[in-house]
Amino acid sequence: MFLGKFFKNIPKEKINQNRRLLLANERTFLSWIRTSIGIMAFGFALERLEHFYFVSQSGVKENYLVYFYAGLFLVFLGASIALLSAYRFIKVQMDILNNKFTHSLIYDVLLAILLSSIGFLLVIYLIK
């Protein structure tokens, strides 16, 4: 197991004591993963559907680059959110198991900034 070395020295009784916290952390991680998959799927669909519409239907490449870069940005954003949430998940798991958990706003703020960039992208699109 890839992450086995992180959790190998943790006694089973600590895991049993903190079951609820560990499972809540896992549910949070999985919801962030679902969000990142949705964002990546939206970016992929945006790029592919607009490619189909603009290039295949009309034969004209107008506005194609805008959709290409918007789709590429959304896929990159989704992948970034997945990586950041995985890092946060491992850090919080270890903190819970070592009884030294302190809430840090930096990850939440960073994830909010990444997600708000989608809103800014949509605003720029709607203005044009």
C-alpha positions, 0 to 999 in steps of 0.5 A: 500500500502506497500510504502504508508507511504513514499509518504503519506505526499508529496503534489500532486503539488510536484508530478505534478511538478516533473512528468518527473523526477519521470517517468524517475526514474521509467523507470530506475528502471524497466530496472534494474528489467528486467536485474535482471530477465534476469540474474536470468533466465540465471542462472536457465537455466544454472543450469537446462540445464546442469543438464539435459545434464550431469546427465540425458543424459550421467548418468555422473556427470562431471562438474555438480557442476561447473554449479550448483554453476554458476547458483546459483551465477547468481540467487543470483546476479540477486536477489541482483541487484533487491534489490539494484535497489529497494532501489535506486529507493525509495531513488531517488524518495524521494530525487526528491520529497523533492527537495534534489536530489544529484547524488551518484555514489555508487549505479551505481558502486555497480551495475556495480561491480555486473554485471561485476562479470558475465563477470569474471565468464564467463572468468573463465569458458572459461579458463577451 
